[in-house]
Amino acid sequence: AWPNNAADSQTQSQGESPPAPAPQEDSQETVLELHVGGLALDAATGNVCRIVAKKKGWWTVQFLGEDATHSRRAKQLTPRAEDEAEEAEEAPPEAEVLQAMLDEDDEDEAPA
């Protein structure tokens, strides 16, 4: 009786093919979580910071380029991937403007 039931269920499932499962995008991306040593985006300032410690519900963060530390709750921080932060910090808008000014100066000095 067992083989017949299995065969019956196979023929039924062939006639009614179940919908293919949707591809899970989350399986390829790592889920980011706050952790000491990781980066986060501060909701209040919009600046990227590094998490340096955690004590009873408070995260101690240090903004990039600063020595001072600040306390934040988890809900105030959004985890960031290291490579995202590097892209954001590589060329801040001020640096682009300064570089453009330097490039213009170089063009003025170049022989025509």
C-alpha positions as CSV (number, residue, x, y, z in Angstrom):
1,A,0.0,0.0,0.0
2,W,2.9,2.4,0.7
3,P,4.3,2.5,-2.8
4,N,0.9,3.1,-4.4
5,N,0.2,6.0,-2.0
6,A,3.6,7.5,-2.9
7,A,3.0,7.1,-6.6
8,D,-0.5,8.7,-6.2
9,S,0.9,11.7,-4.3
10,Q,3.6,12.1,-7.0
11,T,1.1,12.1,-9.9
12,Q,-1.1,14.6,-8.0
13,S,1.9,16.9,-7.3
14,Q,2.9,16.7,-11.0
15,G,-0.6,17.9,-12.1
16,E,-0.6,20.7,-9.5
17,S,3.0,22.0,-9.3
18,P,3.5,24.0,-6.2
19,P,4.7,27.6,-6.7
20,A,8.4,27.8,-6.7
21,P,9.7,29.3,-3.5
22,A,10.7,33.0,-3.9
23,P,14.5,33.5,-3.8
24,Q,15.6,34.7,-0.4
25,E,17.7,37.8,-0.8
26,D,18.6,37.7,2.9
27,S,20.4,34.4,2.6
28,Q,23.2,36.1,0.5
29,E,23.4,39.2,2.5
30,T,24.8,39.1,6.1
31,V,22.4,40.5,8.7
32,L,24.2,43.4,10.3
33,E,24.1,43.7,14.0
34,L,25.6,46.2,16.4
35,H,28.8,44.9,18.0
36,V,31.9,46.3,19.7
37,G,34.4,47.1,17.0
38,G,31.7,47.5,14.3
39,L,30.5,50.6,12.6
40,A,27.1,52.3,13.0
41,L,25.2,55.3,11.7
42,D,24.1,57.7,14.4
43,A,20.5,58.7,13.8
44,A,20.8,62.1,15.6
45,T,23.8,63.3,13.6
46,G,23.8,61.2,10.5
47,N,27.5,60.5,11.1
48,V,29.3,57.2,11.0
49,C,30.8,56.0,14.3
50,R,32.7,53.0,15.6
51,I,31.3,51.1,18.6
52,V,33.9,50.9,21.3
53,A,32.0,49.4,24.2
54,K,28.6,48.2,25.5
55,K,27.3,48.6,29.1
56,K,23.8,47.7,30.2
57,G,21.8,48.9,27.3
58,W,24.2,51.7,26.3
59,W,26.6,51.6,23.4
60,T,29.7,53.7,23.6
61,V,30.6,55.1,20.2
62,Q,33.4,57.2,18.8
63,F,32.8,59.3,15.7
64,L,35.4,58.8,13.0
65,G,38.2,61.4,13.3
66,E,37.3,62.3,16.9
67,D,38.9,61.2,20.2
68,A,35.8,61.8,22.4
69,T,33.3,59.0,23.0
70,H,29.5,59.3,23.3
71,S,26.8,57.0,24.7
72,R,23.9,55.9,22.5
73,R,20.9,53.5,22.8
74,A,20.7,50.7,20.2
75,K,17.6,52.3,18.7
76,Q,19.7,55.5,17.9
77,L,22.2,53.4,15.9
78,T,22.0,51.7,12.6
79,P,24.6,49.0,11.9
80,R,26.9,49.7,8.9
81,A,29.1,47.4,6.9
82,E,32.8,48.2,6.9
83,D,32.9,48.6,3.1
84,E,29.9,50.9,3.0
85,A,31.5,53.2,5.6
86,E,34.8,53.2,3.7
87,E,33.0,54.4,0.6
88,A,31.2,57.1,2.5
89,E,34.4,58.3,4.3
90,E,36.8,58.1,1.3
91,A,35.7,61.4,-0.3
92,P,33.5,63.7,1.8
93,P,32.0,66.5,-0.2
94,E,34.5,69.0,1.3
95,A,37.4,66.9,0.0
96,E,35.9,66.8,-3.5
97,V,35.5,70.6,-3.5
98,L,39.1,71.1,-2.3
99,Q,40.4,68.6,-4.9
100,A,38.5,70.4,-7.6
101,M,40.1,73.7,-6.5
102,L,43.5,72.2,-6.6
103,D,42.9,70.7,-10.0
104,E,41.8,74.2,-11.3
105,D,45.1,75.6,-9.9
106,D,47.1,73.0,-11.7
107,E,45.3,73.8,-15.0
108,D,46.2,77.5,-14.6
109,E,49.9,76.7,-14.1
110,A,50.1,74.3,-17.0
111,P,51.5,75.8,-20.2
112,A,48.8,76.5,-22.7
